Amino acid sequence: MTQSQIVLVDQTHEIDPTLLHSAALALNSQVTQDLPGCWSGIDAAVSYAPSLAAVPQGSWPVFLVKSLPPGEGGYHMDKRNQPYAKVIASSADETWTIDASHEIVEMLADPYGNRTQSSQAIAISGNDVVDTSGTFSYLVEACDPCEANNYAYEIAGIAVSDFITPHFYDASVTSGVTYSFKANIQRPRQLLPGGYISYTLPDGSMQQILWVDPGPPTYNNLGPTGAVRSLREAVHAEMGAKLDAMKHERRRDPSTLPAGLAARMAEHRARLGRGAERASLLTANYEL
């Protein structure tokens, strides 16, 4: 099996290269250690390129950009049908690493944006989402149900996204089974505040249940999918400007980070800020 090469590329030209390097190491740890233990068949590595010219041929780039039009964020396919992603990043907000993690995990779980899984149908019940009669074909978007910042975790001071496991689509709850990597999701098909789930209805049209608003979850009818290269691209494009803005605003709200995670990120940032001091120590230690 060929290893998938994921490459971060800073198109903002504002991200501290030391942070970019740390982020690539943390994301590489996630895709080599955390993800394969839940999703079989994944063999990947994450690195970063200092420029577009340095992006290796055949790699799957994740472009860090300053802004994006509605529906243009996240996953895409290039003219050769190879996946890539665009993530809004800022030097003033390090939670972009959660978005980058989100897109990388979903690219690896479903490289071509068309993976579906049949499971029990769901419906909104008050301030929750519960099982109902029937069967839906769910678009496998591994981070969407638990994508909000308050469910993120950290690797070496870098915040990354929680993600569902294949057991998310199980028929019922089983003792000892994990439904998301950090166990934020407690049962199959559970939707957490800040997330959403997309699925195909029996008539072939697409629908979502979204909890991107602070209020209760809501339905979003996307209509027929038609002939598209990627369901995932089509779904994101059909969400519209308002929902897209709400989704990304919720995902990029640093105030929702768990206190412990925010503290460890601050500690890591402080260590990076003492780069000159550390360089001096290493120079002496290695007699450079």
ZADO-1210 file (C-alpha; in nm, 4 decimals, padded with zeros to 6 digits):
<atoms>
<atom x="00.0000" y="00.0000" z="00.0000" code="MET" pos="1"/>
<atom x="00.1346" y="00.3429" z="-00.0982" code="THR" pos="2"/>
<atom x="00.1724" y="00.5873" z="00.1878" code="GLN" pos="3"/>
<atom x="-00.0338" y="00.9063" z="00.1529" code="SER" pos="4"/>
<atom x="00.1818" y="01.2175" z="00.1885" code="GLN" pos="5"/>
<atom x="-00.0037" y="01.5124" z="00.3446" code="ILE" pos="6"/>
<atom x="00.1773" y="01.8470" z="00.3167" code="VAL" pos="7"/>
<atom x="00.0927" y="02.1728" z="00.4972" code="LEU" pos="8"/>
<atom x="00.1586" y="02.4803" z="00.2812" code="VAL" pos="9"/>
<atom x="00.1340" y="02.8280" z="00.4353" code="ASP" pos="10"/>
<atom x="-00.0187" y="03.0593" z="00.1755" code="GLN" pos="11"/>
<atom x="-00.0798" y="03.3335" z="00.4336" code="THR" pos="12"/>
<atom x="00.2974" y="03.3800" z="00.4726" code="HIS" pos="13"/>
<atom x="00.2261" y="03.4811" z="00.8329" code="GLU" pos="14"/>
<atom x="00.2430" y="03.1553" z="01.0314" code="ILE" pos="15"/>
<atom x="00.5551" y="03.1166" z="01.2457" code="ASP" pos="16"/>
<atom x="00.7643" y="02.8435" z="01.0737" code="PRO" pos="17"/>
<atom x="00.8463" y="02.6952" z="01.4145" code="THR" pos="18"/>
<atom x="00.4734" y="02.6596" z="01.4899" code="LEU" pos="19"/>
<atom x="00.4152" y="02.5166" z="01.1425" code="LEU" pos="20"/>
<atom x="00.6850" y="02.2579" z="01.2085" code="HIS" pos="21"/>
<atom x="00.5334" y="02.1712" z="01.5480" code="SER" pos="22"/>
<atom x="00.1883" y="02.1413" z="01.3917" code="ALA" pos="23"/>
<atom x="00.3160" y="01.9061" z="01.1218" code="ALA" pos="24"/>
<atom x="00.4787" y="01.6847" z="01.3857" code="LEU" pos="25"/>
<atom x="00.1609" y="01.6719" z="01.5952" code="ALA" pos="26"/>
<atom x="-00.0622" y="01.6023" z="01.2952" code="LEU" pos="27"/>
<atom x="00.1801" y="01.3334" z="01.1804" code="ASN" pos="28"/>
<atom x="00.1510" y="01.1734" z="01.5239" code="SER" pos="29"/>
<atom x="-00.2281" y="01.1799" z="01.4961" code="GLN" pos="30"/>
<atom x="-00.2375" y="01.0103" z="01.1541" code="VAL" pos="31"/>
<atom x="00.0321" y="00.7531" z="01.2343" code="THR" pos="32"/>
<atom x="-00.0731" y="00.6613" z="01.5888" code="GLN" pos="33"/>
<atom x="-00.4310" y="00.7682" z="01.6710" code="ASP" pos="34"/>
<atom x="-00.6120" y="00.7314" z="01.3402" code="LEU" pos="35"/>
<atom x="-00.4931" y="00.3862" z="01.2209" code="PRO" pos="36"/>
<atom x="-00.5984" y="00.2312" z="01.5508" code="GLY" pos="37"/>
<atom x="-00.9585" y="00.3247" z="01.4696" code="CYS" pos="38"/>
<atom x="-00.9740" y="00.3292" z="01.0897" code="TRP" pos="39"/>
<atom x="-00.7992" y="00.0370" z="00.9215" code="SER" pos="40"/>
<atom x="-00.6043" y="00.0656" z="00.5995" code="GLY" pos="41"/>
<atom x="-00.4656" y="00.4145" z="00.6611" code="ILE" pos="42"/>
<atom x="-00.0944" y="00.4667" z="00.5985" code="ASP" pos="43"/>
<atom x="-00.0022" y="00.8351" z="00.5900" code="ALA" pos="44"/>
<atom x="00.2538" y="01.0943" z="00.6947" code="ALA" pos="45"/>
<atom x="00.2250" y="01.4704" z="00.7483" code="VAL" pos="46"/>
<atom x="00.4979" y="01.7259" z="00.6813" code="SER" pos="47"/>
<atom x="00.5136" y="02.0880" z="00.5708" code="TYR" pos="48"/>
<atom x="00.6584" y="02.2624" z="00.2684" code="ALA" pos="49"/>
<atom x="00.8162" y="02.6094" z="00.2921" code="PRO" pos="50"/>
<atom x="00.6736" y="02.7096" z="-00.0482" code="SER" pos="51"/>
<atom x="00.4500" y="02.5903" z="-00.3288" code="LEU" pos="52"/>
<atom x="00.7570" y="02.4951" z="-00.5293" code="ALA" pos="53"/>
<atom x="00.8604" y="02.2573" z="-00.2516" code="ALA" pos="54"/>
<atom x="00.5324" y="02.0581" z="-00.2500" code="VAL" pos="55"/>
<atom x="00.6246" y="01.7020" z="-00.3559" code="PRO" pos="56"/>
<atom x="00.4567" y="01.5677" z="-00.6666" code="GLN" pos="57"/>
<atom x="00.1732" y="01.3308" z="-00.5833" code="GLY" pos="58"/>
<atom x="00.1234" y="01.4645" z="-00.2305" code="SER" pos="59"/>
<atom x="-00.2088" y="01.5867" z="-00.0897" code="TRP" pos="60"/>
<atom x="-00.1571" y="01.9540" z="00.0049" code="PRO" pos="61"/>
<atom x="-00.3415" y="02.1358" z="00.2824" code="VAL" pos="62"/>
<atom x="-00.3243" y="02.5057" z="00.1995" code="PHE" pos="63"/>
<atom x="-00.3370" y="02.7553" z="00.4871" code="LEU" pos="64"/>
<atom x="-00.5105" y="03.0672" z="00.3560" code="VAL" pos="65"/>
<atom x="-00.6302" y="03.4016" z="00.4961" code="LYS" pos="66"/>
<atom x="-00.9918" y="03.3759" z="00.3781" code="SER" pos="67"/>
<atom x="-01.2246" y="03.1750" z="00.1577" code="LEU" pos="68"/>
<atom x="-01.5545" y="03.2349" z="-00.0233" code="PRO" pos="69"/>
<atom x="-01.8574" y="03.0453" z="00.1163" code="PRO" pos="70"/>
<atom x="-01.8417" y="02.6761" z="00.0295" code="GLY" pos="71"/>
<atom x="-01.4770" y="02.6966" z="-00.0746" code="GLU" pos="72"/>
<atom x="-01.3251" y="02.5732" z="00.2505" code="GLY" pos="73"/>
<atom x="-01.2300" y="02.2210" z="00.3425" code="GLY" pos="74"/>
<atom x="-01.2031" y="01.9323" z="00.1028" code="TYR" pos="75"/>
<atom x="-01.1544" y="01.9550" z="-00.2738" code="HIS" pos="76"/>
<atom x="-01.0399" y="01.7412" z="-00.5665" code="MET" pos="77"/>
<atom x="-00.7932" y="01.8694" z="-00.8262" code="ASP" pos="78"/>
<atom x="-00.8155" y="01.8172" z="-01.2039" code="LYS" pos="79"/>
<atom x="-00.6493" y="01.4759" z="-01.1631" code="ARG" pos="80"/>
<atom x="-00.9097" y="01.3751" z="-00.9012" code="ASN" pos="81"/>
<atom x="-00.6569" y="01.3931" z="-00.6201" code="GLN" pos="82"/>
<atom x="-00.7698" y="01.5338" z="-00.2840" code="PRO" pos="83"/>
<atom x="-00.6511" y="01.8594" z="-00.1317" code="TYR" pos="84"/>
<atom x="-00.7838" y="02.0990" z="00.1315" code="ALA" pos="85"/>
<atom x="-00.8002" y="02.4692" z="00.2160" code="LYS" pos="86"/>
<atom x="-00.7991" y="02.5877" z="00.5767" code="VAL" pos="87"/>
<atom x="-00.8328" y="02.9431" z="00.7063" code="ILE" pos="88"/>
<atom x="-00.5310" y="03.0191" z="00.9266" code="ALA" pos="89"/>
<atom x="-00.4122" y="03.3220" z="01.1199" code="SER" pos="90"/>
<atom x="-00.1045" y="03.4025" z="01.3240" code="SER" pos="91"/>
<atom x="-00.3402" y="03.5490" z="01.5867" code="ALA" pos="92"/>
<atom x="-00.5384" y="03.2256" z="01.6396" code="ASP" pos="93"/>
<atom x="-00.3694" y="02.8884" z="01.6693" code="GLU" pos="94"/>
<atom x="-00.6948" y="02.6925" z="01.6577" code="THR" pos="95"/>
<atom x="-00.6430" y="02.6608" z="01.2818" code="TRP" pos="96"/>
<atom x="-00.4598" y="02.3391" z="01.3697" code="THR" pos="97"/>
<atom x="-00.7973" y="02.1862" z="01.4685" code="ILE" pos="98"/>
<atom x="-00.9352" y="02.2689" z="01.1233" code="ASP" pos="99"/>
<atom x="-00.6227" y="02.1275" z="00.9582" code="ALA" pos="100"/>
<atom x="-00.6549" y="01.8107" z="01.1655" code="SER" pos="101"/>
<atom x="-01.0245" y="01.7875" z="01.0727" code="HIS" pos="102"/>
<atom x="-00.9556" y="01.8070" z="00.6992" code="GLU" pos="103"/>
<atom x="-00.6609" y="01.5668" z="00.7103" code="ILE" pos="104"/>
<atom x="-00.8497" y="01.3025" z="00.9088" code="VAL" pos="105"/>
<atom x="-01.1481" y="01.3251" z="00.6748" code="GLU" pos="106"/>
<atom x="-00.9288" y="01.3099" z="00.3639" code="MET" pos="107"/>
<atom x="-00.7678" y="00.9906" z="00.4896" code="LEU" pos="108"/>
<atom x="-01.0935" y="00.8269" z="00.6004" code="ALA" pos="109"/>
<atom x="-01.2549" y="00.9122" z="00.2648" code="ASP" pos="110"/>
<atom x="-01.0000" y="01.0351" z="00.0061" code="PRO" pos="111"/>
<atom x="-01.2520" y="01.0853" z="-00.2753" code="TYR" pos="112"/>
<atom x="-01.5454" y="01.2269" z="-00.0806" code="GLY" pos="113"/>
<atom x="-01.7940" y="00.9563" z="-00.1752" code="ASN" pos="114"/>
<atom x="-01.7707" y="00.7002" z="00.1046" code="ARG" pos="115"/>
<atom x="-02.1095" y="00.6191" z="00.2558" code="THR" pos="116"/>
<atom x="-02.2283" y="00.3895" z="00.5331" code="GLN" pos="117"/>
<atom x="-02.5811" y="00.2577" z="00.5772" code="SER" pos="118"/>
<atom x="-02.7183" y="00.2705" z="00.9293" code="SER" pos="119"/>
<atom x="-03.0282" y="00.3408" z="01.1363" code="GLN" pos="120"/>
<atom x="-03.2131" y="00.6619" z="01.0439" code="ALA" pos="121"/>
<atom x="-03.2078" y="00.9585" z="01.2835" code="ILE" pos="122"/>
<atom x="-03.4377" y="01.2485" z="01.3624" code="ALA" pos="123"/>
<atom x="-03.4406" y="01.5593" z="01.5795" code="ILE" pos="124"/>
<atom x="-03.6150" y="01.5168" z="01.9135" code="SER" pos="125"/>
<atom x="-03.6161" y="01.8404" z="02.1122" code="GLY" pos="126"/>
<atom x="-03.2564" y="01.9318" z="02.1885" code="ASN" pos="127"/>
<atom x="-03.1159" y="01.5981" z="02.0753" code="ASP" pos="128"/>
<atom x="-03.0833" y="01.3635" z="01.7784" code="VAL" pos="129"/>
<atom x="-03.2249" y="01.0136" z="01.8229" code="VAL" pos="130"/>
<atom x="-03.2735" y="00.6949" z="01.6216" code="ASP" pos="131"/>
<atom x="-03.5954" y="00.6536" z="01.4276" code="THR" pos="132"/>
<atom x="-03.7423" y="00.3982" z="01.1884" code="SER" pos="133"/>
<atom x="-03.5789" y="00.3426" z="00.8527" code="GLY" pos="134"/>
<atom x="-03.2270" y="00.3481" z="00.7110" code="THR" pos="135"/>
<atom x="-03.0080" y="00.6339" z="00.5913" code="PHE" pos="136"/>
<atom x="-02.6927" y="00.6235" z="00.3815" code="SER" pos="137"/>
<atom x="-02.4516" y="00.8461" z="00.5762" code="TYR" pos="138"/>
<atom x="-02.1689" y="01.0389" z="00.4142" code="LEU" pos="139"/>
<atom x="-01.8585" y="00.9387" z="00.6091" code="VAL" pos="140"/>
<atom x="-01.7227" y="01.2691" z="00.7413" code="GLU" pos="141"/>
<atom x="-01.5131" y="01.1518" z="01.0311" code="ALA" pos="142"/>
<atom x="-01.4933" y="01.4788" z="01.2269" code="CYS" pos="143"/>
<atom x="-01.8258" y="01.6525" z="01.1585" code="ASP" pos="144"/>
<atom x="-02.0363" y="01.5045" z="01.4446" code="PRO" pos="145"/>
<atom x="-01.7772" y="01.6137" z="01.7047" code="CYS" pos="146"/>
<atom x="-01.6016" y="01.8996" z="01.5250" code="GLU" pos="147"/>
<atom x="-01.6459" y="02.1818" z="01.7794" code="ALA" pos="148"/>
<atom x="-01.3356" y="02.3167" z="01.9545" code="ASN" pos="149"/>
<atom x="-01.4508" y="02.2057" z="02.2987" code="ASN" pos="150"/>
<atom x="-01.4082" y="01.8402" z="02.1922" code="TYR" pos="151"/>
<atom x="-01.0534" y="01.8879" z="02.0627" code="ALA" pos="152"/>
<atom x="-00.7489" y="01.7305" z="02.2248" code="TYR" pos="153"/>
<atom x="-00.3785" y="01.8121" z="02.2163" code="GLU" pos="154"/>
<atom x="-00.0625" y="01.6454" z="02.0972" code="ILE" pos="155"/>
<atom x="00.2562" y="01.8097" z="02.2225" code="ALA" pos="156"/>
<atom x="00.0837" y="02.1446" z="02.2746" code="GLY" pos="157"/>
<atom x="-00.0958" y="02.1429" z="01.9372" code="ILE" pos="158"/>
<atom x="-00.4761" y="02.1226" z="01.9286" code="ALA" pos="159"/>
<atom x="-00.6263" y="01.8551" z="01.7008" code="VAL" pos="160"/>
<atom x="-00.9801" y="01.7388" z="01.6241" code="SER" pos="161"/>
<atom x="-01.1630" y="01.4467" z="01.7811" code="ASP" pos="162"/>
<atom x="-01.3018" y="01.2026" z="01.5228" code="PHE" pos="163"/>
<atom x="-01.5601" y="00.9258" z="01.5086" code="ILE" pos="164"/>
<atom x="-01.4705" y="00.5574" z="01.4834" code="THR" pos="165"/>
<atom x="-01.6443" y="00.3108" z="01.2467" code="PRO" pos="166"/>
<atom x="-01.8530" y="00.1998" z="01.5476" code="HIS" pos="167"/>
<atom x="-02.0386" y="00.5315" z="01.5099" code="PHE" pos="168"/>
<atom x="-02.2542" y="00.3455" z="01.2558" code="TYR" pos="169"/>
<atom x="-02.3223" y="00.0399" z="01.4750" code="ASP" pos="170"/>
<atom x="-02.6801" y="-00.0725" z="01.5251" code="ALA" pos="171"/>
<atom x="-02.6774" y="-00.0142" z="01.9007" code="SER" pos="172"/>
<atom x="-02.4611" y="00.0684" z="02.2016" code="VAL" pos="173"/>
<atom x="-02.2115" y="-00.2003" z="02.3032" code="THR" pos="174"/>
<atom x="-02.0214" y="-00.2012" z="02.6316" code="SER" pos="175"/>
<atom x="-01.6527" y="-00.1170" z="02.5950" code="GLY" pos="176"/>
<atom x="-01.6885" y="00.0252" z="02.2428" code="VAL" pos="177"/>
<atom x="-01.5563" y="00.3735" z="02.1592" code="THR" pos="178"/>
<atom x="-01.7609" y="00.5877" z="01.9214" code="TYR" pos="179"/>
<atom x="-01.5114" y="00.8740" z="01.8935" code="SER" pos="180"/>
<atom x="-01.1396" y="00.8679" z="01.9636" code="PHE" pos="181"/>
<atom x="-01.1610" y="01.0809" z="02.2788" code="LYS" pos="182"/>
<atom x="-01.4988" y="00.9291" z="02.3773" code="ALA" pos="183"/>
<atom x="-01.6839" y="01.2602" z="02.3470" code="ASN" pos="184"/>
<atom x="-01.9501" y="01.0685" z="02.1529" code="ILE" pos="185"/>
<atom x="-02.1207" y="00.8122" z="02.3744" code="GLN" pos="186"/>
<atom x="-02.3488" y="00.6231" z="02.1341" code="ARG" pos="187"/>
<atom x="-02.3936" y="00.5489" z="01.7632" code="PRO" pos="188"/>
<atom x="-02.5126" y="00.8432" z="01.5522" code="ARG" pos="189"/>
<atom x="-02.4933" y="01.0911" z="01.8394" code="GLN" pos="190"/>
<atom x="-02.4579" y="01.4527" z="01.7243" code="LEU" pos="191"/>
<atom x="-02.2747" y="01.6929" z="01.9545" code="LEU" pos="192"/>
<atom x="-02.3397" y="02.0693" z="01.9719" code="PRO" pos="193"/>
<atom x="-02.1329" y="02.2447" z="01.7053" code="GLY" pos="194"/>
<atom x="-02.1416" y="01.9514" z="01.4642" code="GLY" pos="195"/>
<atom x="-02.3505" y="01.8102" z="01.1819" code="TYR" pos="196"/>
<atom x="-02.4332" y="01.4872" z="00.9973" code="ILE" pos="197"/>
<atom x="-02.5090" y="01.4501" z="00.6244" code="SER" pos="198"/>
<atom x="-02.7019" y="01.1597" z="00.4729" code="TYR" pos="199"/>
<atom x="-02.9024" y="01.0453" z="00.1724" code="THR" pos="200"/>
<atom x="-03.2771" y="01.0007" z="00.2147" code="LEU" pos="201"/>
<atom x="-03.4630" y="00.7052" z="00.0594" code="PRO" pos="202"/>
<atom x="-03.5733" y="00.9278" z="-00.2340" code="ASP" pos="203"/>
<atom x="-03.2080" y="00.9956" z="-00.3212" code="GLY" pos="204"/>
<atom x="-03.1940" y="01.3549" z="-00.1975" code="SER" pos="205"/>
<atom x="-02.9399" y="01.4769" z="00.0584" code="MET" pos="206"/>
<atom x="-03.0235" y="01.6185" z="00.3998" code="GLN" pos="207"/>
<atom x="-02.8291" y="01.7292" z="00.7052" code="GLN" pos="208"/>
<atom x="-02.8944" y="01.7686" z="01.0716" code="ILE" pos="209"/>
<atom x="-02.6899" y="02.0647" z="01.1932" code="LEU" pos="210"/>
<atom x="-02.6131" y="02.1887" z="01.5410" code="TRP" pos="211"/>
<atom x="-02.3929" y="02.4781" z="01.4335" code="VAL" pos="212"/>
<atom x="-02.6223" y="02.7329" z="01.5964" code="ASP" pos="213"/>
<atom x="-02.6310" y="02.7647" z="01.9793" code="PRO" pos="214"/>
<atom x="-03.0000" y="02.6703" z="01.9571" code="GLY" pos="215"/>
<atom x="-03.1407" y="02.3208" z="01.9024" code="PRO" pos="216"/>
<atom x="-03.0383" y="02.1116" z="01.6004" code="PRO" pos="217"/>
<atom x="-03.2116" y="02.1839" z="01.2697" code="THR" pos="218"/>
<atom x="-03.2677" y="02.0142" z="00.9340" code="TYR" pos="219"/>
<atom x="-03.1055" y="02.1400" z="00.6152" code="ASN" pos="220"/>
<atom x="-03.2412" y="01.9985" z="00.2899" code="ASN" pos="221"/>
<atom x="-02.9762" y="01.9913" z="00.0175" code="LEU" pos="222"/>
<atom x="-03.1868" y="01.8455" z="-00.2634" code="GLY" pos="223"/>
<atom x="-03.0784" y="01.5891" z="-00.5244" code="PRO" pos="224"/>
<atom x="-02.7060" y="01.5307" z="-00.5524" code="THR" pos="225"/>
<atom x="-02.7019" y="01.4798" z="-00.9296" code="GLY" pos="226"/>
<atom x="-02.3912" y="01.3706" z="-01.1157" code="ALA" pos="227"/>
<atom x="-02.1009" y="01.4967" z="-00.9048" code="VAL" pos="228"/>
<atom x="-01.7409" y="01.3869" z="-00.8666" code="ARG" pos="229"/>
<atom x="-01.7568" y="01.4132" z="-00.4896" code="SER" pos="230"/>
<atom x="-02.0571" y="01.4078" z="-00.2578" code="LEU" pos="231"/>
<atom x="-01.8505" y="01.5823" z="00.0060" code="ARG" pos="232"/>
<atom x="-01.7671" y="01.8734" z="-00.2240" code="GLU" pos="233"/>
<atom x="-02.1298" y="01.8965" z="-00.3337" code="ALA" pos="234"/>
<atom x="-02.2611" y="01.8960" z="00.0230" code="VAL" pos="235"/>
<atom x="-02.0274" y="02.1750" z="00.1311" code="HIS" pos="236"/>
<atom x="-02.1137" y="02.3834" z="-00.1749" code="ALA" pos="237"/>
<atom x="-02.4884" y="02.3438" z="-00.1114" code="GLU" pos="238"/>
<atom x="-02.4731" y="02.4501" z="00.2535" code="MET" pos="239"/>
<atom x="-02.4858" y="02.8154" z="00.1516" code="GLY" pos="240"/>
<atom x="-02.3141" y="03.1275" z="00.2800" code="ALA" pos="241"/>
<atom x="-02.5028" y="03.1589" z="00.6094" code="LYS" pos="242"/>
<atom x="-02.4534" y="02.7999" z="00.7276" code="LEU" pos="243"/>
<atom x="-02.0952" y="02.7962" z="00.6043" code="ASP" pos="244"/>
<atom x="-02.0179" y="03.1117" z="00.8042" code="ALA" pos="245"/>
<atom x="-02.1861" y="02.9732" z="01.1168" code="MET" pos="246"/>
<atom x="-01.9991" y="02.6443" z="01.0881" code="LYS" pos="247"/>
<atom x="-01.6581" y="02.8044" z="01.0532" code="HIS" pos="248"/>
<atom x="-01.7261" y="03.0677" z="01.3193" code="GLU" pos="249"/>
<atom x="-01.8099" y="02.7925" z="01.5668" code="ARG" pos="250"/>
<atom x="-01.5060" y="02.5867" z="01.4684" code="ARG" pos="251"/>
<atom x="-01.2701" y="02.8835" z="01.4997" code="ARG" pos="252"/>
<atom x="-01.3932" y="03.0194" z="01.8337" code="ASP" pos="253"/>
<atom x="-01.0904" y="02.9961" z="02.0672" code="PRO" pos="254"/>
<atom x="-01.3054" y="03.0801" z="02.3703" code="SER" pos="255"/>
<atom x="-01.4663" y="02.7352" z="02.3490" code="THR" pos="256"/>
<atom x="-01.1407" y="02.5452" z="02.3994" code="LEU" pos="257"/>
<atom x="-01.1269" y="02.3341" z="02.7167" code="PRO" pos="258"/>
<atom x="-00.9314" y="02.5227" z="02.9852" code="ALA" pos="259"/>
<atom x="-00.6656" y="02.2531" z="03.0175" code="GLY" pos="260"/>
<atom x="-00.6089" y="02.2397" z="02.6425" code="LEU" pos="261"/>
<atom x="-00.5843" y="02.6196" z="02.6184" code="ALA" pos="262"/>
<atom x="-00.3288" y="02.6204" z="02.9013" code="ALA" pos="263"/>
<atom x="-00.1103" y="02.3570" z="02.7332" code="ARG" pos="264"/>
<atom x="-00.1284" y="02.5461" z="02.4040" code="MET" pos="265"/>
<atom x="-00.0154" y="02.8623" z="02.5870" code="ALA" pos="266"/>
<atom x="00.2744" y="02.6738" z="02.7449" code="GLU" pos="267"/>
<atom x="00.3792" y="02.5434" z="02.4051" code="HIS" pos="268"/>
<atom x="00.3558" y="02.8916" z="02.2530" code="ARG" pos="269"/>
<atom x="00.5734" y="03.0284" z="02.5348" code="ALA" pos="270"/>
<atom x="00.8372" y="02.7618" z="02.4661" code="ARG" pos="271"/>
<atom x="00.8375" y="02.8548" z="02.0985" code="LEU" pos="272"/>
<atom x="00.8833" y="03.2184" z="02.2017" code="GLY" pos="273"/>
<atom x="01.2057" y="03.1261" z="02.3784" code="ARG" pos="274"/>
<atom x="01.3541" y="02.9985" z="02.0535" code="GLY" pos="275"/>
<atom x="01.6705" y="03.2094" z="02.0706" code="ALA" pos="276"/>
<atom x="01.7415" y="03.0858" z="02.4238" code="GLU" pos="277"/>
<atom x="01.6950" y="02.7232" z="02.3208" code="ARG" pos="278"/>
<atom x="01.9089" y="02.7686" z="02.0088" code="ALA" pos="279"/>
<atom x="02.1898" y="02.9009" z="02.2266" code="SER" pos="280"/>
<atom x="02.1682" y="02.5978" z="02.4581" code="LEU" pos="281"/>
<atom x="02.1691" y="02.3541" z="02.1655" code="LEU" pos="282"/>
<atom x="02.4635" y="02.5325" z="02.0055" code="THR" pos="283"/>
<atom x="02.6651" y="02.4844" z="02.3241" code="ALA" pos="284"/>
<atom x="02.5477" y="02.1275" z="02.3755" code="ASN" pos="285"/>
<atom x="02.6314" y="02.0068" z="02.0273" code="TYR" pos="286"/>
<atom x="02.9357" y="02.2338" z="01.9827" code="GLU" pos="287"/>
<atom x="02.7920" y="02.3880" z="01.6683" code="LEU" pos="288"/>
</atoms>
